[in-house]
Amino acid sequence: MSEETLHSPGQSTAQPHVDPGDEGYSKSLKPRHVNMIAIGGAIGTGLFLGAGGRLAQAGPSLAIVYAVCGVFAFFVVRALGELILYRPSSGAFVSYAREFMGEKGAFVAGWMYFLNWATTGIADITAIALYAHYWSMFTAVPQWVLALAALAVVLSLNLVSVKLFGEMEFWFAIIKVGALLVFMGIAIFLLVTGQPIDGYIPGPQLITDNGGFFPNGLLPMIIVVQGIVFAYSAVELVGVAAGETENPAKVMPKAINSIMWRIGLFYVGSVILLAMLLPWNMFQKGESPFVTVLSSIGIPAVGDVMNLVVMTAALSSLNSGLYSTGRILRSMSAAGSAPKFAGLMNRNKVPYGGIMLTAAVCVLGVGLNYLVPATAFEIVLNFAAVAIISTWCMIMVCHLLFVRKTQAGELRRPLYRLPGTPVTQVATIGFLLGVGVLMWFDVPAGRVTLLCVPIIALALVIGWFCVRKRVNTPSS
């Protein structure tokens, strides 16, 4: 892709910000890796497992929530994509926050993202252990042992090379997408043939005859929004991967643009199909809606297969969390706002210091699995939701500041752009803040989490005053 194609004409050609944390990486991620990372970031346990309980709560209107949240998730990743084409960086939005908001902004963005993935990692190893207990051969193994084993395996593979990370994510995504395509194929066959499922004839009438799209009114649909946002929480991962691929200007637009139709196909499409196969109130929390349907038509071993798929999704999330925080923390370490240890790289050009720091927090999650195995998952999940709201807001603020500099002629804006600026950014930030307000109505978990926000803010302030004297002035 030529320079003329990348940038709009007539604007400044000043040298962009240089981030010292970007040096030394291997450009080993291939286009197929990046494309599958983009898919994998948009598809996870929020769909495979969480959609059952949300269907039971909001009915078919869940499809509308997935669509609306998907649009805002796309705005976030599209804004990040424009920043990537302006300047690819393994530090991603932390690097952009450093450039446009200063070191304080980068400090907040980086540590909130670390909080997101560290707590998500704890949730992931907890989920993996719970899924493993589904099989009788693991029933006698303590939950904390399974959680520790999962962390050890994924950590070891993540430290080998970025190429191995890419391969793992590629195959994890293949499994997830393959499972969804098989289900959708079966669902369409059942709709076309009209084969009864548990005494119900599949079709649109199962929606219209059971209260329509809003069987419980609008309020349940609004309340589930916060959970859906978290289900999309890894879409920004593609921005971190940009720093380790050879031609991000060519690869990233294609990968990012595909996220929108994948959300429409897999999330919205799956929910509509589920609602046309069985009445919405046949689904339940704690059981995959795909298992509910497929077991009703007598497909053998469907529970085992779907349990393997959701375990794959959790392993993929853990793998991604270790990968992304390793790169983010290295960028912060290079600027002095994270420990020097977090900036260390091994001979395979993997930032093992940051990865090990995230893994150390996940070990605390192993302790939670030992002390409170029944509630370990819920304890950490809401903190991850607050952190991802913060991260997405920071991305949009960085993009607003970037566009302002391009309008002033200080920087050049790529032709690959977030449409509708500044309305798009302001609407997205407003939506995300609204999701934060909705957490207050999620009693008790969401309310307790929001009450902890001042504590998180205080920790960030104390942390900044501890590191500010050694923070480097960014080069530009």
C-alpha positions as CSV (number, residue, x, y, z in Angstrom):
1,M,0.0,0.0,0.0
2,S,1.5,3.3,-1.1
3,E,2.1,6.4,1.0
4,E,-0.5,8.2,-1.1
5,T,-3.0,5.5,-0.3
6,L,-2.3,5.5,3.4
7,H,-2.6,9.3,4.0
8,S,-4.8,12.1,2.9
9,P,-3.0,14.7,0.8
10,G,-2.1,18.2,1.9
11,Q,-1.3,17.6,5.5
12,S,1.8,17.8,7.6
13,T,4.5,15.1,7.1
14,A,6.1,15.7,10.5
15,Q,7.8,12.6,12.0
16,P,5.4,10.8,14.3
17,H,6.0,10.0,18.0
18,V,8.6,7.3,18.6
19,D,7.9,4.8,21.4
20,P,11.0,3.1,22.7
21,G,8.9,0.1,23.8
22,D,8.4,-0.8,20.2
23,E,12.0,-1.8,19.5
24,G,13.2,-5.4,19.3
25,Y,10.1,-7.3,18.3
26,S,9.9,-10.0,15.8
27,K,7.5,-9.4,12.9
28,S,6.3,-13.0,12.9
29,L,2.6,-12.7,12.9
30,K,1.2,-13.6,9.4
31,P,-2.1,-12.2,7.9
32,R,-3.9,-15.4,8.8
33,H,-2.8,-15.1,12.4
34,V,-4.0,-11.5,12.6
35,N,-7.4,-12.3,10.9
36,M,-8.0,-15.1,13.4
37,I,-6.9,-13.0,16.3
38,A,-9.6,-10.5,15.2
39,I,-12.2,-13.3,15.0
40,G,-11.1,-14.8,18.3
41,G,-11.3,-11.5,20.1
42,A,-14.9,-11.1,19.0
43,I,-16.1,-14.7,19.9
44,G,-15.8,-16.2,23.4
45,T,-17.6,-17.7,26.3
46,G,-19.9,-14.8,26.4
47,L,-21.7,-16.3,23.4
48,F,-21.0,-20.0,23.9
49,L,-22.0,-20.1,27.6
50,G,-23.4,-16.7,28.7
51,A,-26.1,-16.4,25.9
52,G,-28.3,-19.0,27.6
53,G,-28.9,-17.1,30.8
54,R,-29.3,-13.8,28.9
55,L,-31.9,-15.3,26.5
56,A,-33.8,-16.5,29.6
57,Q,-33.6,-12.9,31.0
58,A,-34.1,-10.7,27.9
59,G,-35.7,-13.0,25.4
60,P,-35.1,-12.6,21.7
61,S,-34.3,-8.9,22.3
62,L,-30.9,-10.2,23.2
63,A,-30.1,-10.1,19.4
64,I,-30.8,-6.3,19.4
65,V,-28.4,-5.9,22.4
66,Y,-25.7,-7.9,20.7
67,A,-26.1,-5.7,17.5
68,V,-26.1,-2.4,19.3
69,C,-23.1,-3.3,21.5
70,G,-21.4,-4.8,18.5
71,V,-21.7,-1.4,16.6
72,F,-20.0,0.4,19.5
73,A,-17.3,-2.3,19.8
74,F,-16.7,-1.8,16.1
75,F,-16.4,1.9,16.5
76,V,-13.7,1.3,19.2
77,V,-11.7,-1.1,17.1
78,R,-12.1,1.1,14.0
79,A,-10.8,4.1,15.9
80,L,-7.9,2.0,17.1
81,G,-7.3,0.8,13.5
82,E,-7.0,4.4,12.3
83,L,-4.4,5.0,15.0
84,I,-2.6,1.8,14.0
85,L,-2.3,3.0,10.4
86,Y,-1.0,6.3,11.6
87,R,1.6,4.6,13.7
88,P,1.7,0.8,14.4
89,S,2.8,0.0,18.0
90,S,2.9,-3.0,20.2
91,G,2.1,-0.6,23.0
92,A,-1.2,0.1,21.2
93,F,-3.5,2.5,23.0
94,V,-1.0,3.0,25.8
95,S,1.5,4.3,23.3
96,Y,-1.2,6.5,21.8
97,A,-2.2,7.7,25.2
98,R,1.4,8.6,25.9
99,E,1.6,10.7,22.7
100,F,-1.8,12.5,23.0
101,M,-2.5,12.5,26.7
102,G,1.0,12.5,28.2
103,E,2.5,10.0,30.6
104,K,-0.3,10.3,33.1
105,G,-2.7,9.1,30.5
106,A,-0.5,6.3,29.5
107,F,-0.1,5.2,33.1
108,V,-3.8,5.1,33.7
109,A,-4.5,3.3,30.3
110,G,-1.8,0.7,30.9
111,W,-2.6,-0.2,34.4
112,M,-6.3,-0.3,33.8
113,Y,-5.7,-2.7,30.9
114,F,-3.5,-4.8,33.1
115,L,-6.3,-4.9,35.7
116,N,-8.6,-6.0,32.9
117,W,-6.5,-8.9,31.7
118,A,-5.2,-9.9,35.1
119,T,-8.7,-10.3,36.5
120,T,-9.9,-11.9,33.3
121,G,-7.0,-14.3,33.5
122,I,-8.2,-15.3,37.0
123,A,-11.7,-15.8,35.6
124,D,-10.3,-17.8,32.7
125,I,-8.3,-20.3,34.8
126,T,-11.3,-20.6,37.1
127,A,-13.6,-21.3,34.1
128,I,-11.1,-23.9,32.7
129,A,-11.0,-25.7,36.0
130,L,-14.8,-25.7,36.2
131,Y,-15.1,-27.0,32.6
132,A,-12.5,-29.7,33.3
133,H,-14.7,-30.9,36.2
134,Y,-17.4,-31.7,33.7
135,W,-15.5,-34.8,32.8
136,S,-15.4,-37.6,35.4
137,M,-11.7,-38.2,35.0
138,F,-11.0,-34.7,36.5
139,T,-13.7,-34.7,39.1
140,A,-11.5,-35.8,41.9
141,V,-8.8,-33.2,41.1
142,P,-9.0,-30.1,43.2
143,Q,-10.2,-27.0,41.3
144,W,-7.0,-25.0,42.3
145,V,-4.8,-27.8,40.8
146,L,-6.6,-27.7,37.5
147,A,-6.4,-23.8,37.5
148,L,-2.6,-23.9,38.2
149,A,-2.1,-26.5,35.5
150,A,-3.9,-24.5,32.9
151,L,-1.9,-21.4,33.7
152,A,1.4,-23.3,33.6
153,V,0.7,-24.7,30.2
154,V,-0.5,-21.5,28.5
155,L,2.3,-19.5,30.1
156,S,5.0,-21.9,28.9
157,L,3.7,-21.8,25.3
158,N,3.3,-18.0,25.4
159,L,7.0,-17.6,26.4
160,V,8.3,-19.6,23.4
161,S,7.6,-17.1,20.5
162,V,5.1,-14.8,19.1
163,K,4.7,-17.1,16.2
164,L,3.5,-19.9,18.5
165,F,1.1,-17.5,20.1
166,G,-0.3,-16.7,16.7
167,E,-0.6,-20.4,15.8
168,M,-2.4,-21.1,19.1
169,E,-4.9,-18.3,18.5
170,F,-5.3,-19.4,14.9
171,W,-6.4,-22.9,15.9
172,F,-8.4,-21.7,18.9
173,A,-10.4,-19.5,16.6
174,I,-10.8,-22.2,14.0
175,I,-12.4,-24.4,16.7
176,K,-14.8,-21.6,17.8
177,V,-15.8,-20.6,14.3
178,G,-16.1,-24.2,13.2
179,A,-18.5,-25.0,16.1
180,L,-20.7,-22.0,15.3
181,L,-20.9,-22.8,11.6
182,V,-21.8,-26.4,12.3
183,F,-24.5,-25.3,14.7
184,M,-25.9,-22.7,12.3
185,G,-25.9,-25.3,9.5
186,I,-27.9,-27.7,11.7
187,A,-30.3,-24.9,12.8
188,I,-31.0,-23.9,9.2
189,F,-31.7,-27.5,8.3
190,L,-34.1,-27.8,11.2
191,L,-35.9,-24.6,10.2
192,V,-36.2,-25.7,6.6
193,T,-37.4,-29.2,7.3
194,G,-39.7,-28.2,10.3
195,Q,-38.5,-31.1,12.4
196,P,-40.0,-30.8,15.9
197,I,-37.7,-30.0,18.8
198,D,-39.1,-31.0,22.2
199,G,-42.6,-30.8,20.7
200,Y,-42.1,-27.3,19.2
201,I,-42.1,-26.7,15.5
202,P,-39.1,-24.4,14.6
203,G,-39.8,-21.1,13.0
204,P,-40.5,-17.3,13.6
205,Q,-43.8,-18.2,15.3
206,L,-41.8,-19.3,18.4
207,I,-40.8,-15.6,18.7
208,T,-44.2,-14.1,17.9
209,D,-46.2,-16.6,20.0
210,N,-44.0,-16.2,23.1
211,G,-44.2,-12.5,23.8
212,G,-42.3,-11.2,20.7
213,F,-38.9,-9.7,20.9
214,F,-39.6,-8.1,24.3
215,P,-41.4,-10.7,26.3
216,N,-40.3,-9.2,29.6
217,G,-40.3,-5.5,28.5
218,L,-37.4,-3.2,27.8
219,L,-35.7,-3.2,31.2
220,P,-34.2,-6.7,31.1
221,M,-32.8,-5.9,27.7
222,I,-31.1,-2.8,29.0
223,I,-29.7,-4.6,32.1
224,V,-27.9,-7.3,30.1
225,V,-26.0,-4.6,28.1
226,Q,-23.1,-4.6,30.6
227,G,-22.5,-8.3,30.2
228,I,-22.6,-8.1,26.4
229,V,-19.9,-5.3,26.5
230,F,-17.7,-7.7,28.4
231,A,-18.4,-10.4,25.9
232,Y,-16.7,-8.2,23.2
233,S,-13.9,-7.1,25.5
234,A,-11.0,-8.6,23.5
235,V,-11.7,-7.0,20.1
236,E,-8.9,-4.4,20.9
237,L,-6.3,-7.2,21.0
238,V,-5.8,-6.8,17.2
239,G,-4.2,-3.4,17.9
240,V,-1.5,-4.9,20.1
241,A,-0.8,-7.5,17.4
242,A,-0.2,-4.8,14.8
243,G,3.3,-4.2,16.2
244,E,4.4,-7.8,15.4
245,T,3.2,-8.1,11.8
246,E,5.2,-7.1,8.7
247,N,2.6,-5.1,6.8
248,P,0.0,-3.7,9.3
249,A,-1.2,-1.1,6.7
250,K,-2.4,-4.0,4.5
251,V,-3.4,-6.5,7.1
252,M,-5.2,-4.5,9.7
253,P,-8.0,-2.8,7.7
254,K,-9.2,-6.1,6.3
255,A,-9.1,-7.8,9.8
256,I,-10.9,-4.9,11.5
257,N,-13.5,-4.4,8.8
258,S,-14.4,-8.1,9.0
259,I,-15.2,-7.8,12.8
260,M,-18.6,-6.1,12.0
261,W,-20.0,-8.8,9.8
262,R,-18.7,-11.5,12.0
263,I,-20.5,-10.0,15.0
264,G,-23.7,-9.8,12.9
265,L,-23.4,-13.4,11.6
266,F,-22.2,-15.2,14.8
267,Y,-23.8,-13.2,17.6
268,V,-27.0,-11.7,16.2
269,G,-27.5,-14.7,13.8
270,S,-27.0,-17.3,16.5
271,V,-29.4,-15.7,18.9
272,I,-32.2,-15.3,16.3
273,L,-31.7,-19.0,15.3
274,L,-31.8,-20.1,18.9
275,A,-35.0,-18.1,19.5
276,M,-36.6,-19.8,16.4
277,L,-35.6,-23.3,17.5
278,L,-37.0,-23.2,21.0
279,P,-39.0,-20.7,23.1
280,W,-36.8,-18.2,24.9
281,N,-37.8,-19.5,28.3
282,M,-36.5,-22.9,27.5
283,F,-32.9,-21.6,27.9
284,Q,-31.3,-21.2,31.3
285,K,-28.3,-19.7,33.0
286,G,-25.3,-22.1,33.5
287,E,-26.1,-24.2,30.4
288,S,-24.9,-23.4,26.9
289,P,-27.9,-22.5,24.7
290,F,-26.3,-24.6,21.9
291,V,-26.2,-27.6,24.3
292,T,-29.9,-27.0,25.1
293,V,-30.9,-27.2,21.5
294,L,-28.6,-29.9,20.3
295,S,-29.3,-32.2,23.2
296,S,-33.0,-31.8,22.6
297,I,-32.7,-33.3,19.1
298,G,-30.6,-36.2,20.4
299,I,-27.2,-35.5,19.0
300,P,-24.8,-37.7,21.0
301,A,-22.0,-36.3,23.2
302,V,-23.1,-32.7,22.4
303,G,-22.3,-31.8,26.0
304,D,-18.7,-33.1,25.7
305,V,-18.2,-31.3,22.4
306,M,-19.5,-27.9,23.6
307,N,-17.6,-28.2,26.9
308,L,-14.5,-28.6,24.8
309,V,-15.4,-25.5,22.8
310,V,-16.0,-23.3,25.8
311,M,-12.8,-24.6,27.3
312,T,-11.0,-23.6,24.1
313,A,-12.6,-20.1,24.3
314,A,-11.3,-19.7,27.9
315,L,-7.8,-21.0,26.9
316,S,-7.8,-18.5,24.0
317,S,-8.7,-15.6,26.4
318,L,-6.0,-16.6,28.9
319,N,-3.5,-16.9,26.0
320,S,-4.5,-13.4,24.7
321,G,-4.3,-11.8,28.1
322,L,-0.7,-13.0,28.7
323,Y,0.3,-11.9,25.2
324,S,-1.2,-8.4,25.3
325,T,-0.2,-7.4,28.8
326,G,3.3,-8.5,28.1
327,R,3.5,-6.0,25.3
328,I,1.7,-3.2,27.1
329,L,3.8,-3.5,30.2
330,R,7.0,-3.5,28.1
331,S,5.9,-0.2,26.6
332,M,5.2,1.2,30.1
333,S,8.5,-0.1,31.4
334,A,10.4,1.6,28.6
335,A,8.9,4.9,29.7
336,G,9.5,4.2,33.4
337,S,5.9,3.8,34.5
338,A,6.1,0.0,35.1
339,P,8.9,-2.0,36.8
340,K,12.1,-2.5,34.8
341,F,11.5,-6.3,35.1
342,A,8.4,-5.9,32.9
343,G,10.6,-4.7,30.0
344,L,12.8,-7.7,29.8
345,M,12.8,-9.8,26.5
346,N,14.1,-13.3,26.0
347,R,16.2,-14.4,23.0
348,N,13.0,-15.2,21.0
349,K,12.0,-11.5,21.3
350,V,9.2,-12.3,23.7
351,P,8.7,-9.7,26.6
352,Y,8.7,-12.4,29.3
353,G,8.9,-9.9,32.1
354,G,5.5,-8.4,31.6
355,I,4.0,-11.8,30.8
356,M,5.4,-13.2,34.1
357,L,4.0,-10.2,36.0
358,T,0.5,-11.0,34.7
359,A,0.9,-14.7,35.4
360,A,1.9,-13.8,39.0
361,V,-1.4,-12.1,39.5
362,C,-3.2,-15.1,38.0
363,V,-1.5,-17.2,40.6
364,L,-3.4,-15.2,43.2
365,G,-6.5,-16.5,41.3
366,V,-5.2,-20.0,42.0
367,G,-5.4,-19.0,45.6
368,L,-9.0,-17.9,45.2
369,N,-9.8,-21.2,43.7
370,Y,-8.3,-22.9,46.7
371,L,-10.0,-20.6,49.3
372,V,-13.4,-19.8,47.7
373,P,-13.8,-22.2,44.7
374,A,-17.6,-21.5,44.5
375,T,-17.3,-17.7,44.1
376,A,-13.9,-17.1,42.5
377,F,-15.3,-16.4,39.1
378,E,-17.8,-13.8,40.2
379,I,-15.3,-12.0,42.5
380,V,-13.0,-11.0,39.6
381,L,-15.4,-10.7,36.6
382,N,-16.9,-7.3,37.4
383,F,-13.5,-5.7,37.9
384,A,-12.6,-6.7,34.4
385,A,-15.8,-5.1,33.1
386,V,-14.9,-1.7,34.8
387,A,-11.3,-2.0,33.3
388,I,-12.5,-2.6,29.8
389,I,-14.9,0.3,29.9
390,S,-12.0,2.5,30.9
391,T,-9.8,1.1,28.2
392,W,-12.3,1.6,25.4
393,C,-13.0,5.2,26.6
394,M,-9.3,5.9,26.6
395,I,-9.0,4.6,23.0
396,M,-11.8,7.0,21.9
397,V,-10.3,10.0,23.7
398,C,-6.9,9.3,22.1
399,H,-8.6,9.2,18.7
400,L,-10.4,12.5,19.4
401,L,-7.1,14.1,20.3
402,F,-5.4,12.6,17.3
403,V,-8.1,14.0,14.9
404,R,-7.7,17.4,16.5
405,K,-4.0,17.4,15.8
406,T,-4.6,16.4,12.1
407,Q,-7.2,19.2,11.8
408,A,-4.5,21.6,13.1
409,G,-2.1,20.3,10.4
410,E,0.3,18.8,12.9
411,L,-0.2,15.2,11.8
412,R,-1.5,13.3,8.7
413,R,-4.6,11.3,9.0
414,P,-4.8,7.9,7.2
415,L,-7.6,7.4,4.6
416,Y,-8.7,4.4,6.6
417,R,-10.8,6.3,9.2
418,L,-13.4,6.0,11.9
419,P,-16.5,7.5,10.2
420,G,-18.6,10.3,11.7
421,T,-16.0,11.9,13.9
422,P,-16.5,13.5,16.4
423,V,-20.0,12.3,16.9
424,T,-19.0,8.7,16.8
425,Q,-16.4,9.1,19.6
426,V,-18.7,11.1,21.8
427,A,-21.6,8.7,21.4
428,T,-19.4,5.7,22.1
429,I,-17.9,7.3,25.3
430,G,-21.5,8.2,26.4
431,F,-22.6,4.7,25.8
432,L,-19.8,3.2,27.8
433,L,-20.4,5.5,30.7
434,G,-24.0,4.5,30.5
435,V,-22.9,0.9,30.8
436,G,-21.0,1.8,33.9
437,V,-24.2,3.3,35.4
438,L,-26.1,0.1,34.6
439,M,-23.6,-1.9,36.7
440,W,-25.2,-0.2,39.8
441,F,-28.4,-2.1,39.2
442,D,-26.5,-5.4,39.1
443,V,-26.9,-6.3,42.8
444,P,-24.7,-7.1,44.6
445,A,-21.7,-7.8,42.3
446,G,-22.0,-4.7,40.0
447,R,-22.7,-2.4,42.9
448,V,-19.8,-3.6,45.0
449,T,-17.5,-3.2,42.0
450,L,-18.6,0.4,41.4
451,L,-18.1,1.1,45.1
452,C,-14.5,-0.1,44.6
453,V,-13.8,2.3,41.8
454,P,-12.6,5.1,44.2
455,I,-10.2,2.5,45.7
456,I,-8.9,1.8,42.2
457,A,-8.6,5.5,41.5
458,L,-6.7,6.0,44.7
459,A,-4.3,3.2,43.9
460,L,-3.6,4.8,40.5
461,V,-2.9,8.2,42.1
462,I,-0.5,6.6,44.7
463,G,1.1,4.6,42.0
464,W,1.7,7.6,39.8
465,F,3.3,9.6,42.6
466,C,5.6,6.6,43.3
467,V,6.9,6.4,39.6
468,R,6.6,10.0,38.3
469,K,10.2,10.9,39.2
470,R,11.6,8.1,37.0
471,V,9.1,8.5,34.1
472,N,10.9,9.3,30.9
473,T,9.9,12.3,28.7
474,P,8.6,10.7,25.5
475,S,10.5,11.4,22.4
476,S,8.6,13.0,19.5
